[in-house]
Amino acid sequence: MKRICILGSTGSIGTQALEVVDKYPDKFKVEALACNSNRLILSQIAKYMPKYVAVVDRSLADDIQSKYPDIKVLQGYIGICALAEIKFDLLLNSLVGISGLKPTLNAIRAHSTIALANKETLVAGGDLVMPLAKQEGVEILPVDSEHSAIWQSLTAKNVSKILLTASGGAFRDKTKEELKTAKAVDALKHPNWDMGAKVTIDSATLMNKGLEIIEAMHLFGVSSEDIKVLVHRQSVVHSMVEYADGSVIAQLSYPDMRLPIQIAMLYPERGDVAFNKYDFIGKSLTFEDADEERFPCLKIAKYCAKERGLAPVIMNAANEVLVKAYLDNKITFYDIPYYIELALDKFYHGQRIVDEQSIYDTDDDVRKYVVGLVESR
């Protein structure tokens, strides 16, 4: 039985991971849960009775501690980082944003196997994370459906290209003129997936695919030039691997995040629960090139992937601030790539990542700068 820790247990990935736990009661023991401030964690604690809980909101943490005196309750972001220092058989990191980086590094040092659903861990810190994981002998298992598909499709050597599929997001059929006035409330209506607000906006701008290029680059040891984005509207082919002999191996399934979560959680075993099955009869599967003119965030991300170093850190920090501003109706759709480019022009001069602190310092500086740009509009 695997002793598991779920960081971000009240979010989309975390709640679906607990659904997987429910399907395999003899395979998992929930030892730790962590969240920001969602009181859903109270019902999760009552059901799973973990040994540890970490909550950023101190008032909620106090409530939990008073109700469950036998549970060790850790408070604040520092509490989540401390929780990750404990060794678990499996730590699922589904935190949102740069806050996921330090817990990942702590979990590697604690020698926990990591199921990774936090993009920023590799986007901002991949140059530190992957070498440290290799040094410590820690496995990092992908949870994103696209990276899980690539992982499952890597059956041989001589890989020629990774074909990363994208649904195209809620705005895939809008013209450039329509996108100039497109509202966040419409971007949140994803055609295929039910996801959190941040990742759904990133899907609409195609930044999500850019982030996934950087993730794939680190996870699978390929160059950014060997990763091609294909818009696949049906979200049935979750990604493909092309080999030097022209063969292409793909992973196909109904678009349900519980499957890639299950695959990572049960690894090296394969589960026997089918949450959904796809009926191929009468269906078509289509593929298109991604339009980088309508969706310039993808072009920016590809540039940053090629540059590596602090470029992805700057891009990611600016994007996080701008997605929030877009959700708050403070900026327009195309302000997102515009301000990201301003941040890159100001802060990126070819710098490499020298240590963990340089990531946090750059991230902080960029956020302050972009917040200032938004507020001075």
C-alpha positions as CSV (number, residue, x, y, z in Angstrom):
1,M,0.0,0.0,0.0
2,K,1.5,3.4,-1.1
3,R,1.5,6.1,1.5
4,I,0.6,9.2,-0.4
5,C,0.7,13.0,0.0
6,I,-1.5,15.2,-2.1
7,L,-0.5,18.9,-2.4
8,G,-3.4,20.8,-3.7
9,S,-6.0,18.2,-2.6
10,T,-9.0,20.5,-3.0
11,G,-8.2,21.5,-6.6
12,S,-9.3,19.8,-9.8
13,I,-6.3,17.3,-10.0
14,G,-6.4,16.7,-6.2
15,T,-10.0,15.8,-6.0
16,Q,-9.7,13.5,-9.0
17,A,-6.7,11.9,-7.4
18,L,-8.8,11.1,-4.4
19,E,-11.4,9.5,-6.7
20,V,-8.6,7.2,-7.9
21,V,-7.8,6.4,-4.3
22,D,-11.5,5.5,-3.7
23,K,-11.3,3.0,-6.6
24,Y,-8.2,1.3,-5.1
25,P,-8.7,1.3,-1.3
26,D,-6.1,-1.6,-1.0
27,K,-3.4,0.3,-3.0
28,F,-3.3,3.7,-1.2
29,K,-3.2,5.3,2.2
30,V,-3.7,9.0,2.3
31,E,-1.1,10.2,4.8
32,A,-1.1,13.9,4.0
33,L,-3.3,16.6,2.4
34,A,-2.5,20.2,1.6
35,C,-4.4,23.2,0.3
36,N,-4.5,26.9,0.3
37,S,-7.8,27.9,2.0
38,N,-10.6,25.7,0.5
39,R,-12.8,24.4,3.3
40,L,-13.5,21.3,1.2
41,I,-10.4,19.9,3.0
42,L,-12.5,19.5,6.1
43,S,-14.6,16.8,4.5
44,Q,-11.5,15.2,3.0
45,I,-9.9,15.0,6.4
46,A,-13.0,13.5,7.9
47,K,-13.0,10.8,5.1
48,Y,-9.3,9.9,4.9
49,M,-8.0,10.9,8.4
50,P,-4.5,11.7,7.2
51,K,-1.5,11.9,9.6
52,Y,-0.5,15.3,8.3
53,V,-2.4,18.4,7.0
54,A,-0.9,21.6,5.6
55,V,-3.0,24.7,5.0
56,V,-1.8,28.1,4.0
57,D,-4.8,29.9,5.6
58,R,-3.9,30.1,9.3
59,S,-7.5,30.5,10.5
60,L,-8.5,27.3,8.7
61,A,-5.4,25.5,10.0
62,D,-6.4,26.5,13.6
63,D,-9.9,25.1,13.1
64,I,-8.5,21.8,11.8
65,Q,-6.1,21.5,14.7
66,S,-8.8,22.2,17.3
67,K,-11.1,19.6,15.7
68,Y,-8.4,17.0,15.1
69,P,-5.8,17.2,17.8
70,D,-4.1,14.0,16.8
71,I,-3.4,15.3,13.3
72,K,-0.2,17.2,12.8
73,V,-1.3,20.5,11.2
74,L,1.3,22.7,9.4
75,Q,0.4,26.3,8.7
76,G,1.3,28.8,5.9
77,Y,3.2,28.2,2.7
78,I,6.2,27.3,4.9
79,G,4.0,24.5,6.2
80,I,3.4,23.0,2.8
81,C,7.2,23.2,2.1
82,A,7.8,21.4,5.4
83,L,5.3,18.7,4.6
84,A,7.2,18.0,1.4
85,E,10.3,17.4,3.4
86,I,8.7,14.2,4.8
87,K,9.3,11.0,2.9
88,F,6.2,9.5,1.3
89,D,5.9,6.6,-1.2
90,L,4.2,9.0,-3.6
91,L,3.8,12.8,-3.5
92,L,1.3,14.3,-5.9
93,N,2.1,18.0,-6.5
94,S,-0.9,19.7,-8.0
95,L,-0.2,23.1,-6.6
96,V,-0.8,26.1,-8.9
97,G,2.0,28.4,-10.0
98,I,5.6,28.9,-8.9
99,S,4.6,27.9,-5.3
100,G,5.0,24.3,-6.6
101,L,8.7,24.5,-7.2
102,K,10.1,24.5,-3.6
103,P,7.9,21.6,-2.5
104,T,9.1,19.6,-5.5
105,L,12.7,20.2,-4.6
106,N,12.1,19.3,-1.0
107,A,10.3,16.1,-2.0
108,I,13.3,15.1,-4.2
109,R,15.6,15.6,-1.3
110,A,13.3,13.5,0.9
111,H,13.4,10.8,-1.8
112,S,9.7,10.7,-2.4
113,T,8.5,9.5,-5.8
114,I,6.8,12.5,-7.4
115,A,3.7,12.6,-9.5
116,L,4.0,16.0,-11.1
117,A,1.0,18.1,-12.1
118,N,2.6,21.5,-11.3
119,K,3.8,22.9,-14.6
120,E,5.9,25.7,-13.1
121,T,8.2,23.2,-11.4
122,L,9.8,22.4,-14.7
123,V,9.0,25.6,-16.6
124,A,10.8,27.8,-14.1
125,G,13.1,25.3,-12.4
126,G,13.7,22.4,-14.8
127,D,17.4,23.1,-15.0
128,L,17.7,22.5,-11.3
129,V,14.9,19.9,-10.7
130,M,15.8,17.3,-13.3
131,P,19.6,17.1,-12.4
132,L,18.7,17.0,-8.7
133,A,16.2,14.2,-9.3
134,K,18.8,12.2,-11.3
135,Q,21.4,12.8,-8.6
136,E,19.0,11.6,-5.8
137,G,17.6,8.7,-7.8
138,V,14.1,10.1,-7.6
139,E,11.4,9.3,-10.3
140,I,9.3,12.2,-11.5
141,L,6.1,10.8,-13.1
142,P,4.1,13.1,-15.4
143,V,0.4,13.7,-14.7
144,D,-0.6,16.1,-17.5
145,S,-2.5,14.1,-20.1
146,E,-0.1,15.1,-22.9
147,H,3.1,14.2,-21.0
148,S,1.5,11.0,-19.8
149,A,0.8,10.1,-23.4
150,I,4.3,10.8,-24.4
151,W,5.7,8.8,-21.5
152,Q,3.5,5.8,-22.5
153,S,4.4,6.2,-26.2
154,L,8.2,6.1,-25.6
155,T,8.7,2.5,-26.4
156,A,12.0,2.6,-28.2
157,K,15.1,4.8,-29.0
158,N,15.6,6.9,-32.1
159,V,12.9,9.4,-31.3
160,S,12.6,11.9,-34.2
161,K,9.9,14.3,-32.9
162,I,7.3,14.7,-30.1
163,L,3.9,15.7,-31.4
164,L,2.2,17.6,-28.6
165,T,-1.6,17.9,-29.1
166,A,-3.7,20.9,-28.1
167,S,-7.5,21.2,-28.0
168,G,-7.1,24.8,-29.2
169,G,-9.0,26.2,-26.2
170,A,-12.2,28.1,-26.0
171,F,-11.1,30.7,-28.6
172,R,-9.8,28.3,-31.3
173,D,-12.3,29.5,-33.9
174,K,-12.2,33.2,-33.1
175,T,-10.5,35.7,-35.5
176,K,-7.8,38.0,-34.5
177,E,-10.2,40.9,-34.5
178,E,-12.6,39.0,-32.2
179,L,-9.8,38.0,-29.9
180,K,-9.0,41.7,-29.3
181,T,-12.2,42.1,-27.3
182,A,-12.6,38.5,-26.1
183,K,-13.6,38.3,-22.4
184,A,-12.2,36.0,-19.7
185,V,-15.7,34.7,-18.9
186,D,-15.9,33.2,-22.4
187,A,-12.3,31.9,-22.2
188,L,-13.3,29.8,-19.2
189,K,-15.8,27.8,-21.3
190,H,-13.3,25.1,-22.4
191,P,-14.8,22.8,-25.1
192,N,-13.3,19.5,-23.8
193,W,-11.9,19.8,-20.3
194,D,-13.1,20.9,-16.9
195,M,-10.0,22.6,-15.4
196,G,-9.1,25.4,-13.0
197,A,-9.3,29.1,-14.1
198,K,-5.6,29.6,-14.6
199,V,-5.0,26.6,-16.8
200,T,-8.2,27.3,-18.8
201,I,-7.0,30.8,-19.6
202,D,-3.6,29.5,-20.5
203,S,-5.4,27.0,-22.8
204,A,-7.2,29.9,-24.5
205,T,-4.0,31.8,-25.2
206,L,-2.1,28.6,-26.1
207,M,0.4,29.5,-23.4
208,N,-0.5,26.2,-21.8
209,K,1.1,24.4,-24.8
210,G,4.1,26.6,-24.6
211,L,4.5,25.6,-20.9
212,E,4.1,22.0,-21.9
213,I,6.9,22.3,-24.5
214,I,9.2,23.4,-21.8
215,E,8.0,20.6,-19.5
216,A,8.5,18.0,-22.2
217,M,11.9,19.3,-23.0
218,H,13.0,18.6,-19.4
219,L,11.0,15.4,-18.8
220,F,12.2,13.6,-21.9
221,G,15.6,15.2,-22.6
222,V,14.7,16.6,-26.1
223,S,15.3,20.0,-27.6
224,S,12.5,22.4,-28.1
225,E,12.9,22.2,-31.8
226,D,12.0,18.5,-31.7
227,I,8.5,19.3,-30.2
228,K,5.7,20.2,-32.6
229,V,2.3,21.4,-31.4
230,L,-0.8,20.1,-33.3
231,V,-4.3,21.4,-32.6
232,H,-6.5,18.3,-32.1
233,R,-10.0,19.4,-31.4
234,Q,-11.3,16.2,-30.1
235,S,-8.7,15.7,-27.3
236,V,-8.7,12.0,-27.9
237,V,-5.1,11.7,-29.1
238,H,-3.3,13.0,-26.0
239,S,0.1,13.2,-27.8
240,M,2.3,11.2,-30.1
241,V,6.0,10.2,-30.6
242,E,7.4,10.0,-34.0
243,Y,10.5,7.8,-34.6
244,A,13.3,8.1,-37.0
245,D,11.9,5.3,-39.2
246,G,8.7,7.3,-39.7
247,S,6.6,5.3,-37.2
248,V,4.3,7.3,-34.9
249,I,3.0,5.8,-31.6
250,A,0.1,7.6,-29.9
251,Q,-1.9,7.3,-26.7
252,L,-5.7,7.7,-27.2
253,S,-8.4,7.8,-24.6
254,Y,-11.6,9.7,-23.6
255,P,-10.6,13.2,-22.3
256,D,-10.7,12.4,-18.5
257,M,-7.8,13.5,-16.3
258,R,-8.5,10.6,-13.9
259,L,-6.8,8.2,-16.3
260,P,-3.3,9.9,-16.4
261,I,-3.6,10.6,-12.7
262,Q,-4.3,6.9,-12.2
263,I,-1.4,5.8,-14.4
264,A,1.1,8.0,-12.4
265,M,-0.3,6.9,-9.0
266,L,-0.2,3.2,-9.8
267,Y,3.1,3.1,-11.6
268,P,4.7,0.7,-12.4
269,E,1.4,-1.2,-12.3
270,R,-1.4,-0.5,-14.7
271,G,-4.9,0.0,-13.3
272,D,-8.0,-1.9,-14.3
273,V,-10.6,0.9,-13.7
274,A,-11.9,2.6,-16.9
275,F,-13.5,5.9,-15.8
276,N,-14.7,6.5,-19.4
277,K,-14.3,4.7,-22.7
278,Y,-14.2,6.3,-26.1
279,D,-16.4,5.0,-28.9
280,F,-14.6,5.4,-32.2
281,I,-17.5,4.4,-34.4
282,G,-18.5,7.3,-36.6
283,K,-16.0,9.7,-35.1
284,S,-13.3,11.7,-36.9
285,L,-9.9,12.7,-35.5
286,T,-8.4,15.9,-37.0
287,F,-5.1,17.8,-36.7
288,E,-4.1,21.3,-37.6
289,D,-1.1,23.6,-37.2
290,A,-1.2,26.0,-34.3
291,D,-1.7,29.6,-35.4
292,E,1.1,31.6,-33.7
293,E,-0.2,34.9,-35.2
294,R,-3.5,34.6,-33.5
295,F,-2.0,33.1,-30.4
296,P,1.4,34.8,-29.9
297,C,1.9,33.4,-26.4
298,L,2.9,30.1,-28.0
299,K,5.6,31.8,-30.1
300,I,6.9,33.6,-27.0
301,A,7.0,30.3,-25.1
302,K,8.9,28.6,-27.9
303,Y,11.5,31.4,-27.9
304,C,11.9,31.0,-24.1
305,A,12.1,27.2,-24.4
306,K,15.0,27.6,-26.8
307,E,16.7,30.2,-24.7
308,R,16.3,28.3,-21.4
309,G,18.0,29.9,-18.4
310,L,15.9,32.7,-16.8
311,A,13.8,33.3,-19.9
312,P,11.0,30.8,-18.9
313,V,11.1,32.1,-15.3
314,I,10.4,35.7,-16.5
315,M,7.7,34.5,-19.0
316,N,6.0,32.4,-16.4
317,A,6.0,35.1,-13.7
318,A,4.6,37.7,-16.0
319,N,2.0,35.3,-17.4
320,E,0.7,34.4,-13.9
321,V,0.2,38.1,-13.0
322,L,-1.4,38.8,-16.4
323,V,-3.8,35.8,-16.3
324,K,-5.1,37.1,-13.0
325,A,-5.5,40.6,-14.4
326,Y,-7.4,39.2,-17.4
327,L,-9.7,37.2,-15.1
328,D,-10.3,40.5,-13.2
329,N,-11.1,42.3,-16.5
330,K,-8.2,44.7,-16.0
331,I,-6.5,43.9,-19.4
332,T,-7.4,42.6,-22.8
333,F,-6.6,39.2,-24.4
334,Y,-3.6,40.6,-26.4
335,D,-2.3,42.5,-23.4
336,I,-1.1,39.2,-22.1
337,P,1.6,38.5,-24.8
338,Y,2.3,42.3,-25.1
339,Y,3.3,42.7,-21.4
340,I,5.1,39.3,-21.3
341,E,7.4,40.6,-24.1
342,L,7.9,43.9,-22.2
343,A,9.0,41.9,-19.2
344,L,11.4,39.8,-21.3
345,D,12.9,42.9,-22.9
346,K,13.5,44.4,-19.4
347,F,14.8,41.4,-17.5
348,Y,16.2,38.8,-19.9
349,H,19.8,39.3,-21.1
350,G,20.8,35.7,-21.6
351,Q,21.2,34.9,-17.9
352,R,21.5,31.2,-16.8
353,I,20.0,29.8,-13.6
354,V,22.8,29.8,-11.0
355,D,20.8,28.6,-8.0
356,E,17.3,28.2,-6.6
357,Q,17.3,31.7,-5.1
358,S,17.9,33.3,-8.5
359,I,14.6,31.9,-9.7
360,Y,12.7,33.4,-6.7
361,D,14.4,36.7,-7.0
362,T,13.7,37.0,-10.7
363,D,10.1,35.8,-10.2
364,D,9.6,38.5,-7.5
365,D,11.1,41.3,-9.6
366,V,9.1,40.4,-12.7
367,R,5.8,40.2,-10.8
368,K,6.3,43.7,-9.2
369,Y,7.1,45.1,-12.6
370,V,4.1,43.6,-14.4
371,V,1.7,44.6,-11.6
372,G,3.0,48.1,-12.0
373,L,2.4,48.0,-15.7
374,V,-1.2,46.8,-15.2
375,E,-2.0,49.3,-12.5
376,S,-0.6,52.2,-14.5
377,R,-2.8,51.5,-17.5
